[in-house]
Amino acid sequence: MGLEAAGWSVAYANDIDPVKRDQYDHHFGDTGDHFELGDVHNIDPASVPAVQLATASFPCTDLSVAGGRAGIRAGESSAFWGFVQVLRGMGDRKPPLVMLENVVGFLSSHGGKDFVEAMLALNELGYSVDPLVLDAKWFVPQSRPRLFVVAAQAPAIPVTGLLATQTRPAALVHAIMSARDVKWRLSDHPSPPRRSVLTLADILDDLSDDSPEWWPRERAEYFLNQLSPRHLAVAKEMMKGKSWSYGTAFRRVRPQPNGRKRSMAELRTDGVAGCLRTPKGGSGRQILFRAGKGRYSVRLLTPRECARLMGADDFNVSGSLNEALFGFGDAVCVPAITWLAENVLPVRPIAAETKPRSRAVQ
């Protein structure tokens, strides 16, 4: 969706999850002509059409702290190597541009070795690489920092000095300057917005007080009792307001002074939602807290609200709540991708003069 907004069209798509394929079909229509369901490691490169851009958002499971940091060679995150295998198998047909997306933790996985290994793999295929960080909160009211890598079949440009910027924070600058063997080609792009013009309140459904989405009083009180003294004080202050104010929360298991662990609800009230996650184990469901007029209400964010937090306002939400949450928890912020396409992709589509839309695989 983000690339389409910038004039690209999809020529081929792949995912291993049949539920995500169904979600894709429900939104885009019958996609049997270009969607290949299956493990990326098993894809025949000959089945992938020649295009100008290939994108890969491979699983972060083994790169994040929550996933145990097994690394890019382990488990689901090894899908990156399946993608590389497809590119290699395409030979002279491989696209001039590649774009990767993953969590910022990719930079520090295995002491930074995983990131460097991935960049060198792209170099080996003839690509020079340009990494940068974008946070969804610059475009929508959701905190979601992500690492992107734009790779181009173009000569490398030596990096002799680099200062931290909005899109290249200190951790990324350190990773770049420490990897002298990598062939970099850093773009000189404009700064993205500093913050979305929308706030959390702007993307919420207008639900009546008697909507079944709101939790029963007993469950809402249990949530309130899970707040720390500091967060509880914030919640009580919100209740004193003459109008509604909103916050979001996740439950996390935290150690207590007595040495035991307890499930705690951690409240965020800056007008920005926390990072949407897949609801594994139940703790990944984001909670909405509404307070004011001397009272409060609690519920989960709805699938439609999650779609808006990803900048996919009109996405055809279908299936169960958990299926929708899994889809959006794994998704990429739509306007962030549009910004990348318009400001960072280093070449215009090769066929731009003869075809109104360029083509991509994902």
Contacts in CASP RR format, 6 or more apart in sequence:
PFRMAT RR
TARGET T0000
AUTHOR 0000-0000-0000
METHOD contacts of the structure
MODEL  1
MGLEAAGWSVAYANDIDPVKRDQYDHHFGDTGDHFELGDVHNIDPASVPA
VQLATASFPCTDLSVAGGRAGIRAGESSAFWGFVQVLRGMGDRKPPLVML
ENVVGFLSSHGGKDFVEAMLALNELGYSVDPLVLDAKWFVPQSRPRLFVV
AAQAPAIPVTGLLATQTRPAALVHAIMSARDVKWRLSDHPSPPRRSVLTL
ADILDDLSDDSPEWWPRERAEYFLNQLSPRHLAVAKEMMKGKSWSYGTAF
RRVRPQPNGRKRSMAELRTDGVAGCLRTPKGGSGRQILFRAGKGRYSVRL
LTPRECARLMGADDFNVSGSLNEALFGFGDAVCVPAITWLAENVLPVRPI
AAETKPRSRAVQ
1 312 0 8 1.000
1 315 0 8 1.000
1 334 0 8 1.000
1 337 0 8 1.000
2 334 0 8 1.000
2 335 0 8 1.000
2 337 0 8 1.000
2 338 0 8 1.000
2 341 0 8 1.000
3 10 0 8 1.000
3 53 0 8 1.000
3 55 0 8 1.000
3 337 0 8 1.000
3 338 0 8 1.000
3 341 0 8 1.000
3 360 0 8 1.000
4 10 0 8 1.000
5 334 0 8 1.000
5 335 0 8 1.000
5 338 0 8 1.000
5 341 0 8 1.000
6 337 0 8 1.000
6 338 0 8 1.000
6 341 0 8 1.000
6 342 0 8 1.000
7 341 0 8 1.000
7 356 0 8 1.000
7 357 0 8 1.000
7 358 0 8 1.000
8 53 0 8 1.000
8 341 0 8 1.000
8 349 0 8 1.000
8 357 0 8 1.000
8 358 0 8 1.000
8 359 0 8 1.000
8 360 0 8 1.000
9 357 0 8 1.000
9 358 0 8 1.000
9 359 0 8 1.000
9 360 0 8 1.000
10 34 0 8 1.000
10 359 0 8 1.000
10 360 0 8 1.000
10 361 0 8 1.000
10 362 0 8 1.000
11 34 0 8 1.000
11 49 0 8 1.000
11 51 0 8 1.000
11 359 0 8 1.000
11 360 0 8 1.000
11 361 0 8 1.000
12 34 0 8 1.000
12 36 0 8 1.000
12 48 0 8 1.000
12 49 0 8 1.000
12 51 0 8 1.000
12 361 0 8 1.000
12 362 0 8 1.000
13 24 0 8 1.000
13 31 0 8 1.000
13 34 0 8 1.000
13 35 0 8 1.000
13 36 0 8 1.000
13 361 0 8 1.000
13 362 0 8 1.000
14 35 0 8 1.000
14 36 0 8 1.000
14 37 0 8 1.000
14 38 0 8 1.000
14 40 0 8 1.000
14 43 0 8 1.000
14 361 0 8 1.000
14 362 0 8 1.000
15 21 0 8 1.000
15 24 0 8 1.000
15 35 0 8 1.000
15 37 0 8 1.000
15 38 0 8 1.000
16 37 0 8 1.000
16 38 0 8 1.000
16 39 0 8 1.000
16 40 0 8 1.000
16 79 0 8 1.000
18 37 0 8 1.000
19 323 0 8 1.000
19 326 0 8 1.000
19 327 0 8 1.000
20 326 0 8 1.000
20 327 0 8 1.000
20 330 0 8 1.000
21 35 0 8 1.000
21 37 0 8 1.000
22 318 0 8 1.000
22 319 0 8 1.000
23 318 0 8 1.000
23 319 0 8 1.000
23 323 0 8 1.000
23 324 0 8 1.000
23 327 0 8 1.000
24 31 0 8 1.000
24 35 0 8 1.000
25 31 0 8 1.000
25 32 0 8 1.000
25 35 0 8 1.000
26 316 0 8 1.000
26 318 0 8 1.000
27 315 0 8 1.000
27 316 0 8 1.000
36 43 0 8 1.000
36 47 0 8 1.000
40 79 0 8 1.000
40 82 0 8 1.000
40 83 0 8 1.000
40 86 0 8 1.000
41 79 0 8 1.000
41 81 0 8 1.000
41 82 0 8 1.000
41 85 0 8 1.000
43 82 0 8 1.000
43 86 0 8 1.000
45 85 0 8 1.000
45 86 0 8 1.000
45 87 0 8 1.000
45 88 0 8 1.000
45 89 0 8 1.000
45 90 0 8 1.000
45 91 0 8 1.000
48 86 0 8 1.000
48 90 0 8 1.000
48 361 0 8 1.000
49 359 0 8 1.000
49 361 0 8 1.000
50 90 0 8 1.000
50 93 0 8 1.000
50 95 0 8 1.000
51 95 0 8 1.000
51 359 0 8 1.000
51 360 0 8 1.000
51 361 0 8 1.000
52 95 0 8 1.000
52 96 0 8 1.000
52 97 0 8 1.000
52 349 0 8 1.000
52 350 0 8 1.000
52 351 0 8 1.000
52 358 0 8 1.000
52 359 0 8 1.000
52 360 0 8 1.000
53 95 0 8 1.000
53 96 0 8 1.000
53 97 0 8 1.000
53 98 0 8 1.000
53 99 0 8 1.000
53 345 0 8 1.000
53 358 0 8 1.000
53 359 0 8 1.000
53 360 0 8 1.000
53 361 0 8 1.000
54 83 0 8 1.000
54 87 0 8 1.000
54 94 0 8 1.000
54 95 0 8 1.000
54 97 0 8 1.000
54 98 0 8 1.000
54 99 0 8 1.000
54 360 0 8 1.000
54 361 0 8 1.000
54 362 0 8 1.000
55 98 0 8 1.000
55 99 0 8 1.000
55 100 0 8 1.000
55 101 0 8 1.000
55 360 0 8 1.000
55 361 0 8 1.000
55 362 0 8 1.000
56 79 0 8 1.000
56 80 0 8 1.000
56 83 0 8 1.000
56 98 0 8 1.000
56 99 0 8 1.000
56 100 0 8 1.000
56 101 0 8 1.000
56 362 0 8 1.000
57 100 0 8 1.000
57 101 0 8 1.000
57 102 0 8 1.000
57 330 0 8 1.000
57 332 0 8 1.000
57 362 0 8 1.000
58 76 0 8 1.000
58 77 0 8 1.000
58 79 0 8 1.000
58 80 0 8 1.000
58 83 0 8 1.000
58 100 0 8 1.000
58 102 0 8 1.000
59 76 0 8 1.000
59 77 0 8 1.000
59 79 0 8 1.000
59 330 0 8 1.000
60 77 0 8 1.000
60 102 0 8 1.000
60 103 0 8 1.000
60 105 0 8 1.000
60 106 0 8 1.000
61 67 0 8 1.000
61 75 0 8 1.000
61 76 0 8 1.000
61 77 0 8 1.000
62 68 0 8 1.000
62 69 0 8 1.000
62 70 0 8 1.000
62 71 0 8 1.000
62 72 0 8 1.000
62 74 0 8 1.000
62 75 0 8 1.000
62 76 0 8 1.000
62 77 0 8 1.000
62 78 0 8 1.000
62 109 0 8 1.000
63 69 0 8 1.000
63 71 0 8 1.000
63 72 0 8 1.000
63 77 0 8 1.000
63 102 0 8 1.000
63 103 0 8 1.000
63 105 0 8 1.000
63 106 0 8 1.000
63 109 0 8 1.000
63 114 0 8 1.000
64 103 0 8 1.000
64 105 0 8 1.000
65 105 0 8 1.000
69 109 0 8 1.000
69 110 0 8 1.000
70 77 0 8 1.000
71 77 0 8 1.000
71 109 0 8 1.000
71 110 0 8 1.000
71 114 0 8 1.000
72 78 0 8 1.000
72 80 0 8 1.000
72 81 0 8 1.000
72 106 0 8 1.000
72 109 0 8 1.000
72 110 0 8 1.000
72 114 0 8 1.000
72 117 0 8 1.000
72 118 0 8 1.000
73 81 0 8 1.000
73 114 0 8 1.000
80 100 0 8 1.000
80 118 0 8 1.000
81 121 0 8 1.000
84 121 0 8 1.000
84 122 0 8 1.000
84 125 0 8 1.000
87 94 0 8 1.000
87 95 0 8 1.000
87 98 0 8 1.000
87 125 0 8 1.000
88 94 0 8 1.000
88 125 0 8 1.000
94 125 0 8 1.000
94 153 0 8 1.000
95 360 0 8 1.000
95 361 0 8 1.000
96 152 0 8 1.000
96 153 0 8 1.000
96 347 0 8 1.000
96 350 0 8 1.000
97 150 0 8 1.000
97 151 0 8 1.000
97 152 0 8 1.000
97 153 0 8 1.000
97 345 0 8 1.000
97 346 0 8 1.000
97 347 0 8 1.000
98 122 0 8 1.000
98 127 0 8 1.000
98 149 0 8 1.000
98 150 0 8 1.000
98 151 0 8 1.000
98 152 0 8 1.000
99 148 0 8 1.000
99 149 0 8 1.000
99 150 0 8 1.000
99 151 0 8 1.000
99 340 0 8 1.000
99 345 0 8 1.000
100 118 0 8 1.000
100 147 0 8 1.000
100 148 0 8 1.000
100 149 0 8 1.000
100 151 0 8 1.000
101 146 0 8 1.000
101 147 0 8 1.000
101 148 0 8 1.000
101 332 0 8 1.000
102 146 0 8 1.000
102 147 0 8 1.000
103 146 0 8 1.000
103 147 0 8 1.000
104 133 0 8 1.000
104 145 0 8 1.000
104 146 0 8 1.000
104 147 0 8 1.000
104 171 0 8 1.000
105 147 0 8 1.000
106 114 0 8 1.000
106 115 0 8 1.000
106 118 0 8 1.000
106 147 0 8 1.000
107 115 0 8 1.000
107 147 0 8 1.000
107 171 0 8 1.000
107 172 0 8 1.000
107 175 0 8 1.000
108 115 0 8 1.000
108 171 0 8 1.000
109 115 0 8 1.000
112 175 0 8 1.000
115 175 0 8 1.000
115 179 0 8 1.000
116 175 0 8 1.000
116 179 0 8 1.000
116 181 0 8 1.000
116 182 0 8 1.000
118 149 0 8 1.000
119 129 0 8 1.000
119 131 0 8 1.000
119 149 0 8 1.000
119 179 0 8 1.000
119 182 0 8 1.000
120 181 0 8 1.000
120 182 0 8 1.000
122 129 0 8 1.000
122 149 0 8 1.000
122 151 0 8 1.000
123 129 0 8 1.000
123 182 0 8 1.000
123 183 0 8 1.000
126 153 0 8 1.000
127 151 0 8 1.000
127 152 0 8 1.000
127 153 0 8 1.000
127 183 0 8 1.000
128 151 0 8 1.000
128 152 0 8 1.000
128 153 0 8 1.000
128 154 0 8 1.000
128 155 0 8 1.000
128 156 0 8 1.000
128 157 0 8 1.000
128 183 0 8 1.000
128 184 0 8 1.000
128 185 0 8 1.000
129 149 0 8 1.000
129 150 0 8 1.000
129 151 0 8 1.000
129 182 0 8 1.000
129 183 0 8 1.000
129 184 0 8 1.000
129 185 0 8 1.000
130 149 0 8 1.000
130 150 0 8 1.000
130 151 0 8 1.000
130 152 0 8 1.000
130 184 0 8 1.000
130 185 0 8 1.000
130 186 0 8 1.000
130 187 0 8 1.000
130 344 0 8 1.000
130 346 0 8 1.000
131 147 0 8 1.000
131 148 0 8 1.000
131 149 0 8 1.000
131 150 0 8 1.000
131 168 0 8 1.000
131 172 0 8 1.000
131 175 0 8 1.000
131 176 0 8 1.000
132 147 0 8 1.000
132 148 0 8 1.000
132 150 0 8 1.000
132 167 0 8 1.000
132 168 0 8 1.000
132 172 0 8 1.000
132 187 0 8 1.000
132 189 0 8 1.000
132 344 0 8 1.000
133 145 0 8 1.000
133 146 0 8 1.000
133 147 0 8 1.000
133 148 0 8 1.000
133 167 0 8 1.000
133 168 0 8 1.000
133 169 0 8 1.000
133 172 0 8 1.000
134 145 0 8 1.000
134 146 0 8 1.000
134 148 0 8 1.000
134 167 0 8 1.000
134 192 0 8 1.000
134 333 0 8 1.000
134 336 0 8 1.000
134 339 0 8 1.000
134 340 0 8 1.000
135 143 0 8 1.000
135 144 0 8 1.000
135 145 0 8 1.000
135 146 0 8 1.000
136 142 0 8 1.000
136 143 0 8 1.000
136 144 0 8 1.000
136 145 0 8 1.000
136 146 0 8 1.000
136 275 0 8 1.000
136 309 0 8 1.000
136 310 0 8 1.000
136 333 0 8 1.000
136 336 0 8 1.000
137 143 0 8 1.000
137 144 0 8 1.000
137 195 0 8 1.000
137 196 0 8 1.000
137 272 0 8 1.000
138 192 0 8 1.000
138 193 0 8 1.000
138 194 0 8 1.000
138 195 0 8 1.000
138 196 0 8 1.000
138 336 0 8 1.000
139 192 0 8 1.000
139 193 0 8 1.000
139 196 0 8 1.000
139 311 0 8 1.000
139 333 0 8 1.000
139 335 0 8 1.000
139 336 0 8 1.000
139 339 0 8 1.000
140 196 0 8 1.000
140 198 0 8 1.000
140 203 0 8 1.000
140 308 0 8 1.000
140 309 0 8 1.000
140 310 0 8 1.000
140 311 0 8 1.000
140 333 0 8 1.000
140 335 0 8 1.000
141 196 0 8 1.000
141 198 0 8 1.000
141 199 0 8 1.000
141 200 0 8 1.000
141 202 0 8 1.000
141 203 0 8 1.000
141 271 0 8 1.000
141 272 0 8 1.000
141 273 0 8 1.000
141 309 0 8 1.000
142 272 0 8 1.000
142 273 0 8 1.000
142 274 0 8 1.000
142 275 0 8 1.000
142 276 0 8 1.000
142 309 0 8 1.000
142 310 0 8 1.000
142 333 0 8 1.000
143 272 0 8 1.000
143 273 0 8 1.000
143 274 0 8 1.000
143 275 0 8 1.000
144 274 0 8 1.000
144 275 0 8 1.000
144 276 0 8 1.000
144 333 0 8 1.000
146 332 0 8 1.000
146 333 0 8 1.000
146 336 0 8 1.000
147 172 0 8 1.000
148 340 0 8 1.000
148 344 0 8 1.000
150 187 0 8 1.000
150 340 0 8 1.000
150 344 0 8 1.000
150 345 0 8 1.000
150 346 0 8 1.000
152 185 0 8 1.000
152 346 0 8 1.000
152 347 0 8 1.000
154 185 0 8 1.000
154 346 0 8 1.000
154 347 0 8 1.000
155 185 0 8 1.000
156 183 0 8 1.000
156 184 0 8 1.000
156 185 0 8 1.000
157 184 0 8 1.000
157 185 0 8 1.000
157 186 0 8 1.000
158 184 0 8 1.000
159 176 0 8 1.000
159 177 0 8 1.000
159 184 0 8 1.000
159 186 0 8 1.000
161 177 0 8 1.000
162 168 0 8 1.000
162 173 0 8 1.000
162 176 0 8 1.000
162 177 0 8 1.000
162 186 0 8 1.000
163 173 0 8 1.000
164 170 0 8 1.000
164 173 0 8 1.000
165 191 0 8 1.000
166 191 0 8 1.000
166 192 0 8 1.000
166 194 0 8 1.000
167 189 0 8 1.000
167 191 0 8 1.000
167 192 0 8 1.000
168 176 0 8 1.000
168 186 0 8 1.000
176 182 0 8 1.000
176 184 0 8 1.000
176 186 0 8 1.000
185 346 0 8 1.000
187 344 0 8 1.000
187 346 0 8 1.000
189 343 0 8 1.000
189 344 0 8 1.000
190 343 0 8 1.000
192 339 0 8 1.000
192 343 0 8 1.000
196 272 0 8 1.000
199 271 0 8 1.000
199 272 0 8 1.000
200 246 0 8 1.000
200 247 0 8 1.000
200 248 0 8 1.000
200 271 0 8 1.000
200 272 0 8 1.000
200 273 0 8 1.000
201 244 0 8 1.000
201 245 0 8 1.000
201 246 0 8 1.000
201 271 0 8 1.000
203 305 0 8 1.000
203 308 0 8 1.000
203 309 0 8 1.000
204 246 0 8 1.000
204 288 0 8 1.000
204 305 0 8 1.000
205 213 0 8 1.000
205 302 0 8 1.000
205 304 0 8 1.000
205 305 0 8 1.000
207 213 0 8 1.000
207 214 0 8 1.000
207 299 0 8 1.000
209 297 0 8 1.000
213 299 0 8 1.000
213 300 0 8 1.000
213 302 0 8 1.000
214 220 0 8 1.000
214 297 0 8 1.000
214 298 0 8 1.000
214 299 0 8 1.000
215 223 0 8 1.000
215 297 0 8 1.000
215 298 0 8 1.000
215 299 0 8 1.000
219 298 0 8 1.000
220 296 0 8 1.000
220 297 0 8 1.000
220 298 0 8 1.000
223 249 0 8 1.000
223 265 0 8 1.000
223 287 0 8 1.000
223 289 0 8 1.000
223 298 0 8 1.000
224 232 0 8 1.000
224 235 0 8 1.000
224 296 0 8 1.000
224 298 0 8 1.000
226 251 0 8 1.000
226 263 0 8 1.000
226 264 0 8 1.000
226 265 0 8 1.000
227 235 0 8 1.000
227 264 0 8 1.000
227 265 0 8 1.000
227 266 0 8 1.000
227 267 0 8 1.000
228 264 0 8 1.000
228 266 0 8 1.000
231 265 0 8 1.000
231 266 0 8 1.000
231 267 0 8 1.000
234 267 0 8 1.000
234 269 0 8 1.000
235 267 0 8 1.000
235 289 0 8 1.000
235 291 0 8 1.000
235 296 0 8 1.000
238 245 0 8 1.000
238 247 0 8 1.000
238 269 0 8 1.000
238 289 0 8 1.000
238 291 0 8 1.000
238 292 0 8 1.000
238 296 0 8 1.000
239 291 0 8 1.000
239 292 0 8 1.000
239 293 0 8 1.000
239 294 0 8 1.000
239 295 0 8 1.000
239 296 0 8 1.000
240 292 0 8 1.000
240 294 0 8 1.000
241 291 0 8 1.000
241 292 0 8 1.000
241 293 0 8 1.000
241 294 0 8 1.000
242 292 0 8 1.000
242 293 0 8 1.000
243 292 0 8 1.000
243 293 0 8 1.000
244 290 0 8 1.000
244 291 0 8 1.000
244 292 0 8 1.000
244 293 0 8 1.000
245 269 0 8 1.000
245 290 0 8 1.000
245 291 0 8 1.000
245 292 0 8 1.000
246 269 0 8 1.000
246 271 0 8 1.000
246 288 0 8 1.000
246 289 0 8 1.000
246 290 0 8 1.000
246 291 0 8 1.000
247 267 0 8 1.000
247 268 0 8 1.000
247 269 0 8 1.000
247 271 0 8 1.000
247 288 0 8 1.000
247 289 0 8 1.000
247 290 0 8 1.000
248 267 0 8 1.000
248 268 0 8 1.000
248 273 0 8 1.000
248 274 0 8 1.000
248 286 0 8 1.000
248 287 0 8 1.000
248 288 0 8 1.000
248 289 0 8 1.000
248 301 0 8 1.000
249 265 0 8 1.000
249 266 0 8 1.000
249 267 0 8 1.000
249 268 0 8 1.000
249 286 0 8 1.000
249 287 0 8 1.000
249 289 0 8 1.000
250 265 0 8 1.000
250 266 0 8 1.000
250 274 0 8 1.000
250 277 0 8 1.000
250 283 0 8 1.000
250 284 0 8 1.000
250 285 0 8 1.000
250 286 0 8 1.000
250 287 0 8 1.000
251 263 0 8 1.000
251 264 0 8 1.000
251 265 0 8 1.000
251 266 0 8 1.000
251 282 0 8 1.000
251 283 0 8 1.000
251 284 0 8 1.000
251 287 0 8 1.000
252 263 0 8 1.000
252 264 0 8 1.000
252 266 0 8 1.000
252 283 0 8 1.000
253 261 0 8 1.000
253 262 0 8 1.000
253 263 0 8 1.000
253 264 0 8 1.000
253 283 0 8 1.000
254 261 0 8 1.000
254 262 0 8 1.000
254 263 0 8 1.000
254 264 0 8 1.000
255 261 0 8 1.000
256 262 0 8 1.000
265 287 0 8 1.000
267 289 0 8 1.000
268 274 0 8 1.000
273 286 0 8 1.000
273 301 0 8 1.000
273 309 0 8 1.000
274 286 0 8 1.000
276 286 0 8 1.000
276 306 0 8 1.000
276 309 0 8 1.000
276 310 0 8 1.000
276 325 0 8 1.000
276 328 0 8 1.000
276 329 0 8 1.000
276 331 0 8 1.000
277 284 0 8 1.000
277 286 0 8 1.000
277 329 0 8 1.000
278 284 0 8 1.000
278 325 0 8 1.000
278 326 0 8 1.000
278 327 0 8 1.000
278 329 0 8 1.000
278 330 0 8 1.000
279 285 0 8 1.000
279 322 0 8 1.000
279 325 0 8 1.000
279 326 0 8 1.000
284 325 0 8 1.000
285 300 0 8 1.000
285 301 0 8 1.000
285 325 0 8 1.000
286 300 0 8 1.000
286 301 0 8 1.000
286 306 0 8 1.000
287 298 0 8 1.000
287 299 0 8 1.000
287 300 0 8 1.000
287 301 0 8 1.000
288 298 0 8 1.000
288 299 0 8 1.000
288 300 0 8 1.000
288 301 0 8 1.000
288 305 0 8 1.000
289 296 0 8 1.000
289 297 0 8 1.000
289 298 0 8 1.000
290 296 0 8 1.000
290 297 0 8 1.000
290 298 0 8 1.000
291 297 0 8 1.000
300 321 0 8 1.000
301 309 0 8 1.000
303 317 0 8 1.000
303 321 0 8 1.000
303 324 0 8 1.000
303 325 0 8 1.000
303 328 0 8 1.000
304 317 0 8 1.000
306 324 0 8 1.000
306 325 0 8 1.000
306 328 0 8 1.000
306 329 0 8 1.000
307 313 0 8 1.000
307 315 0 8 1.000
307 317 0 8 1.000
307 324 0 8 1.000
307 328 0 8 1.000
309 328 0 8 1.000
310 328 0 8 1.000
310 331 0 8 1.000
310 332 0 8 1.000
310 333 0 8 1.000
310 334 0 8 1.000
311 333 0 8 1.000
311 334 0 8 1.000
311 335 0 8 1.000
312 328 0 8 1.000
312 331 0 8 1.000
312 334 0 8 1.000
317 324 0 8 1.000
318 324 0 8 1.000
349 355 0 8 1.000
349 357 0 8 1.000
349 358 0 8 1.000
349 359 0 8 1.000
350 358 0 8 1.000
351 358 0 8 1.000
352 358 0 8 1.000
END
